[in-house]
Every structure is written in C-alpha cells, then in structure tokens.
Amino acid sequence: MTEDKMTDFEKVCDFGNLYQAYRKSKCGKGYSVSSMKFQMRTLDGISLIKHMLETKTYEVSPYHEFTIYEPKERIIKACSFKDKIVQHSICDNVLLSNLRTEFISTNYAGQIGKGTLYGLDCLRLQMRVANFKYGNDCWIVKADISKYFYNIDHDILKDIVRYHIKDDDVYRLCEKFIDSTDGKGLPLGNQISQVFALLYLSGLDHFITGELGVKYYGRYMDDFYLIVKDKEYAKYCLNAISDFVHSLGLELNGKTQIIPFKNGIRFCGFHTYVTKDGKPIRKLTNENKRVAKKKFRKMVKLVGKGKLTEEKFYESYNAWKNHISHGNCFKLSCEMDKYIEELFKEIKEGF
C-alpha cells in the first residue's frame, strides 16, 4: 500500500517507517545496553514493535532517570530504545507533518530547517525592520515560562493533541506517552516531549500575532520575545500574555521583563542589539562565555588524564567556534584560542 493511502496509524506501524525510525534512534546514541541488544536482532525487534502496535499491546517502558548540571540542573528521563523508535515513527510520520500548518513561521525549535540560528537570523531581521519603522525608542517584552516542561498539564495537552490528531489509534499512543509520568509535566530528553511542548504554546503564538497584532515576535520553546512601538502597549501585552499562560496552568518566570529596544535582547545564547546607525550586532552572552570556558577547562583536564583524546577535544571546540562565528565574535574567538593554548600548556608543564 502506498503511503498516501495509509491511515496515520498504518504509517506509524509500517515496517519501512519503523526501520527508518530505528536508524534515526541509533544515530549518536553510543552503545547503551538497550540499543546494543536491539541491534543484535534488529529485524526481529522491529517486527515485535510492529506486532505490539498493531495488536494494541504496546506499552511505554519505565524511564532511566539522571541529573545533568550544565548549563543548569535538569532531571532527564531517558526512554528505552524501543520507545525511541516508536516516538520517531509517530513524530516523523504523523505529528510533525500534521502540525506543520499549525506552527507559525517564528516558532523556531524542533523543526526541520529551523533551530537557534534560524531564530537568531529572524530576530536580527525583525530588529532591523522595527528600528527602521519605530526608531530606537520602541520596546521589547522578553519572557519565558517558569519550569515549563515540569508544569505542562496532561489533561490540557491531551485536549490540544486530540484537536489536531483525528486518528484514534495514534491519539491513544500519544496519550500513553503523555501519561507515562505521574502528575504534571513531560519527561525531558524525549523527542515526542519536544513536539508536545512546541504544540502546547502554539495557541499563545497565534494569540500574540493574531489578537494582540504583534508583528515582531519569536519563540524558541518556552523562551520568547515581542517588539512593540510603545511601553504602554508592551505592558498591556505582558498582562494579556500572563493571563493566557495562566489558563494553561503555567506562570511567567521572574526573568520576564519589559526593556528598551536600545538595550538589545538576550535570546538563544546571544545578545543582539542595533547600533545608532541601524546595524544589528550579535555577540555571545557573558553567561555562555563562562559556561564555555568551564566546559573546555574540564575537557582539557580529561585530555591531560588520558580520558579524552586531543582530537575529540578539538572536534568539540571547533564546533563551538563554528557556532559563535554566526555572531560578531572574532575577538572572542581569538581570546578563546589563547585561553585553550594556555590550558594545554599548563597540563604539559604538569608532567
């Protein structure tokens, strides 16, 4: 049967789609016990998943929970390899394709062709246009949600998903993943959680750009901004947004603020601002500089102890340099090169 004649549930269960989901699931996942066991009998494993889905016997396995501390403390709930495959099949073959027209163009996270750099480029263009239209005395509302993933309401989310997903069997699978943790919240570290989190605030995107009529707006997951002409309207928008997110069982966090346009905005790890002559400038935030220095200092120590190769270190370091090259960061790049050189000099002198 061709894919255009399949139901959404049949697309999720299709052996070819499950195999592609398996290939994506094992990319960059290292050698976890569950993935190694699965790879030893790949075709049998995919056939078993297909059988469980079709016979409605599939259940979500318990999560492996651990804590990470960079850039801040987060509890990660990693799903089993089997569940990764099912999540990929649901997201890639149904959810993302069905929700493509729901997401506004300036919803930056978790979609092919978008991401942080796309969001930063949109912000730079919006700031240039806003500066041309309103001048340098307009205002920015910068906001994010307090403990977003941990506070997503399951019942509200299921109502939103039900509205967009008409296939009963696919919806029941989504429901299993939503209710795979007790109480509120979605598990961090899961693809389907990312898509659900994008969708949960999509109504806010349409409210801001539609009912509030804001032209210059963008969101990366729970971190968002809007640029408006005057401070009073910024206050009005912020109050309306606060009421809207409260209706979703969420709260704006303490970092939410109204700031003068001339101060610029910290978004997606960079500080973007417009000079007096209208030129947008993008520099890495001081916080991200500190995080990078701390990370590379630890990595160099691992190289010195023989626990990390110098080649692997420079793969990570050069990837970071490529990232900051999208900003006005030439001076920072040179400073970091000298910093890394000094770190390696220290460990060599220690021998």
N, C-alpha and C positions, 0 to 999 in steps of 0.2 A: 504494500500500500504506500502511495506517495505521501509525503509529509503534509501536503496541503489538504489531503482528505482525512487526516487523522484528527481525532479529538485531542484536546490538550492533555488529557490523562494518557492517551496512547503515545503521545510524543515523549512524555516523561518515562514511560515503560519501554520504549523502543530500544532494542538491543544495541543498535548503532549509536544512538544518542547516549545510552548508558556507558558504552565503551569510550566515547569522546569525553564524557564526564569523568570517567576513571583516569584517562590520560591527563586531564587538567588537574585532577585531585592529587596526583603523584608528583606533579611538577614543583620543584623547590621544597618538597616536604621531608627531604632527608631520608633517614632509614628508621622510622618508627616501627615498633613491633607489629602493630596492626597493618601498616602498609606493606611491610615485608611479607607477612603471612598471606595477605591478599594477592600480592604479585606472584607468589609461587604457584597459584592456581587461578589466574586472572579470569579466564573464560568461565570456569565453574562458578567463581564468585559473582560475576556479572549475571550469569543465569539464575543464581539463587536470589539476587536482589530483584531481578525481573519477576521471578515467581512470587516472592513475598509481596511485591507491589500489586501484581495482578490478582492475587488471592486475598488481598486486603489483610495480610498478616504482618505487614511491615510495622515495626515499632522503632522509635528513636532510642539508641543506646545511652547509658549514663555518660556524663561528660568527665573529662580529665581536667581537674581544676588546678591552676597555679597562678602565682602573682608575678607581675613584672613591675619594675620601678622606674623605667625611663620611657618617655620624658616625665611621667608621673605614675604614681601607684595605680595599677589596674588589675582586677581579677579576671583572668582569661579562663574561659570554659571551652576546651578543645573537644570537638566531637570525634567519634570513631571514624575510621577510614570509610566504612560502609556508608555512614551518614553524609560524609563529604561528597561522595559520588551522587547520592540522591539529591542533595542540595544543589549541586551543579546542574543536574538534569532539570530540576524544577526551575531554577533561576534562568538558565541559558535557553531553555526551550519554551518556557511559558511566561514566567513573571516579567522578565526584562522586556520581552517583545510586546506583551500585553500592556505594559505600563509606559512604553516609550512616549506615547502621545500625552500621558498624564503629567509627566515631568516637564517643568519649564526649562528653557534653554540655559538658565543661570542656576540650575540645581547641579552642582559641579561634581559631586562624589559618585563613585561606584558604577560608572557607566563607560562603555567603550567610547574612546575619542574625547573623554573629559578627564578630570583629575585636577590636582593642585595647580599645575602650570596653566592649564586652560582657564581655571578660575582666576588666577593672577593676571593673565592677559586680558580677560573680560573686565576685571576691576580697573586695570590701567586705562583701558579704553573708556570705561564709564567715567572715571575721574577726569580724564582729558575733556570729554564732552560736557560734563557737569561744570567744570571750570570755565569752559567757553560760554556756556549758556547762563550760568548763575553768577559767575565770578568766584573769587576766592573766599567769599564770606558766607557760603552755604554751610550745611550741617550734615553730620554723619551720625546715624544710630548704629552702634556696634553692640551686638548681643550674642549670647549663646545660652544654652539650656543647662540648668543645674543637673549634673549626673544623669544625662539624657538616657543612655542605654538601660540604666538601672531602674528608671522610672516609667518606662513605656507600659501603659495599661493594656493587659491582654485582651480584655473584652472590647475596648475601643478599637484596638488594632484588628481584631477579628472582624468587626463590623466593616472597617475600611477595606480589608482584604476581600471579604465577601462581596462587596460592591463591585470590585474590579475583576474578580475571578468567578466566572459563571459555571465552570466545570465542577460539579460536586465532589468528585474524587480528588481533584487537585486541591480544592479547598480543604478537604479533610486532612490531606498531607500537610498543608500549611498550618492547619490547626494543631497537628501533632508537634510540630517544631515550636510554635508559639507557646504551647503549654508544656514544653519539655523541662521548664524550670518552674518552681513554685512562686506564687505571689506575682509581684510586678517585675518587669524588666526582661531584656533579651540577653542571651549569652554573648559576650564579646569573643571575637575570633572565629565567627561563622559567617559564611557567605550569605546565607538566607537572612541572617540578622541584619546585615548591611542593607539588603534590599528593603526589608520591612522598615528599617529606620529611615531610609530615604522616603518611603511612601508615607510614613506616619506624619511627617511635617509638610507633605506636598500640599495639603489644604492651606497651610499657612502661606506657602509661596503664592498660591492663587489669590488669597485674601489680600496680601500686601500689594501685589502687582495689579490686582483687579479692583477690589473695593476701595483700597486706600490710594490707588492710582500712582504708586511709586514707580518711576521709570528706571531708576538706577539701583538695582538690588541684586544680591547674590547670596547663595548659601552653600557651604561645604559641611554636610551632615548637620550638626546642631550649631554650627558657627555661622552667623550671617550678619549682613550689613545692609543699610539703605542710605541713600544720599538724597536729601531734600533741600528745598530752597531756603526755608526759614526755621528758626529754632522752635517757634510755637507749634508748627506743624510736626516737627520732629517729636515734640512732647506728646502731641495727640496720637501720633503713630505708635509711639512706645507704649502708651496706655492701652491702646486697642490691641496691640500685639500681646501684651501681658495678659489681657482678658482671654484672648484666643488660645494661647498656650495653656492657660489655666483650665480651659474647657477640655483639654486633652490630658489633664492630670499632671501637667508639668509646670515648672517655675523657671523664670529667667534667673540666671545666677548673678552674684554680686558684681561681676566684672562688666555687666551691661551698662552702657553709658551713652550720653549724647556729647559729641565732641566737635569742635570747629573743624571744618574741612581743611583749613590750612595746617592743622596738626598732623594730617595724614591718618592712616589706618593700619593696624596690625592684623594681618589676615594670612592664613596658610603659611606661617613661619617667616613672612617678610613684612617690613614696614614700607608701605607705599605712600608717597606724597607727591604733590605738584609744586614745582618751583614758581617763583613770581612771574617768570616768563612763560609759564604754561607747560613746562616739560615734566612728565611723570618720572619719578625716581623710585627704584625698588631696591631696598637693602635688607639683608638678613637681620632679624631681631636680635637684641643683646642676649635674650634668653636662649635662643637657638645657637648663638655663638658659644655660650657657656656649656650647653649640652654637648655640642660637637667636640669642644676641647676635652671635656671629661671623658667622652666616649673614646676618642683617639688615644688619650693618655693611657686608659685601661688596655686598649688593644696593643699599644707598643710594649707595655709591660708583659703581655701574653707572648709577644714575639720574643722578648728577652728570656722568657722562661721556656721557650721552645714549644709552647702550646698553640701557637698560631704562626703560620709562615708569613714571611715578609711580602710574598706575592699576594696572599689573601688580604693582608692589611691594605696594600695599595689598591686592590680591587675596590674595597670599601671606600677608601679615601678619595680615589679618583671619581667614584660615583657621586660622592658628596660635592666634590669640586664642580662636576658637571651640573649638579643641581643649582649651586649658587651662581653658576655662570649665566643663569637666566635673570639675574639681577645685576645691579650696578655694584659689583663686589670684587673688582680687580684688586684693590688694595687689600681687602680681607684675604683673598686667595694667596697673595704674596706673603702676608703676615703668617698665615697658617703653614705655608711651606717652610718658613724659618722655624716656626714652633715645632713642627714634626721633625725637622732636621736636628734641633736641639734635644728632643726626646730620644731619638736614636743614638745621638752622641753620648747621652747620659748612660744608657744601658750598655753601650760598648765599653765605656770607661769603667763600668762596674765589674767587668770580667777581669 
